Amino acid sequence: MTKHSHNFVETFDGFLGYGLDRQSNENTLAVYLQKFSDDGLLNIVLKRMSDEDLTELFDVISKMLKKYLSEPEYHQFFLK
């Protein structure tokens, strides 16, 4: 049984565009993040990123996890 899911990108058929309103921004970001984390795309992008880019992306994601998740949520939803 898989632990991770990317269902939103597979089922969403609404408007995608950033800057119109909060809901459109959330939907667009959810699609972008799920597409970005696709194994095939990551295999290409990560190899091409500089060490600085890798560090920057890691730092941003870590900062968001620490800012918006409690420790139990971090363990439940991120670490699984």
TITORBA-711349 format. One record per residue (C-alpha): x negated, y negated, z negated. Coordinates in steps of 0.001 Angstrom, whole numbers, padded with zeros to 6 digits, always signed. Example, Ala and Ser with C-alpha at 12.3 -4.5 7.8 and 13.67 -1.06 7.14 Angstrom:
-012300+004500-007800/-013670+001060-007140/
This chain:
+000000+000000+000000/-001419-003375+000961/-001778-006057-001682/-001825-009061+000643/+000811-010427+002968/+001049-013003+005708/+004779-012877+006325/+005502-016596+006622/+003538-017012+009843/+005273-013950+011302/+008815-015108+010567/+008786-018929+010616/+010430-020386+013701/+010958-023986+012627/+009158-027229+013394/+005382-027373+012966/+003761-030740+012638/+001963-032607+009933/+002919-036062+008675/+006681-036114+009220/+007881-035053+005776/+006854-032931+002811/+008657-029738+003924/+007189-029886+007440/+003747-030496+005922/+004086-027446+003643/+005348-025245+006489/+002583-026373+008832/-000123-025842+006232/+001246-022372+005392/+001098-021376+009064/-002395-022849+009536/-003760-021114+006434/-002266-017758+007352/-003533-018017+010931/-006960-019165+009709/-007252-016208+007337/-006526-013659+010071/-009369-011117+010074/-010121-011540+013777/-010360-015323+013570/-012399-015254+010367/-014894-012871+011946/-015570-015518+014579/-015348-018722+012539/-017333-017658+009468/-020309-016563+011563/-020365-019987+013274/-019990-022126+010165/-023074-023774+008720/-024132-023037+005151/-022866-026505+004234/-019462-025807+005812/-019189-022484+003977/-019983-024199+000673/-017536-027024+001362/-014697-024640+002190/-015452-022462-000849/-015538-025536-003100/-012220-026910-001788/-010433-023585-002208/-011907-023066-005685/-010905-026591-006704/-007308-026048-005537/-007037-022711-007341/-008326-024231-010590/-006096-027301-010264/-002802-025618-009425/-002907-022158-010994/-002984-021155-014612/-005439-018414-015506/-002701-015733-015560/-001418-016952-012167/-004959-016886-010797/-005318-013258-011840/-001861-012228-010685/-001629-014057-007356/-005205-014594-006217/-007168-011708-007684/-004161-009370-007513/
